[in-house]
Amino acid sequence: MVFNKNEFELIANYRDPFLGKFIRGTHQIAVKKTKKPKKSIPKKIIKTPLVWPHIDYDGSIRSENKVIVVLKINAKKHLLEQGEEFSGLKIKQVYPDSVTIVYKKETKTFPK
């Protein structure tokens, strides 16, 4: 007996679990190939780069318990304390030679 590669022979010598009768004989069953569903390709999310305002770090003024930072933001001078927020910019950390600023969940360090 010759079968295609998509056919096989089923020998049914077992008790039918629903009817309780024994099945005798052989049956040929053709197996149809099913097409695999195409995987959908997720659309690429294009992130636009975050545009920071122009920032220059001019230095810091230290007193007994405060650190004030002198920043030039878009050509205007501002005096800000550590932890203070201005126009979405938050002064995270002040160092003698640089300052770390957080803007819209992105962090940058600006040197003197």
Secondary structure, DSSP 4 states (H G I P E B T S, - for coil): ----TTEEEEE--EE-TTT--EE-SEEEEEPPPPPPPPPPPPPPPPPPPP-PPPEEEEEEEE-SS-EEEEEEETTEEEEEETT-EETTEEEEEE-SSEEEEEETTEEEEEE-
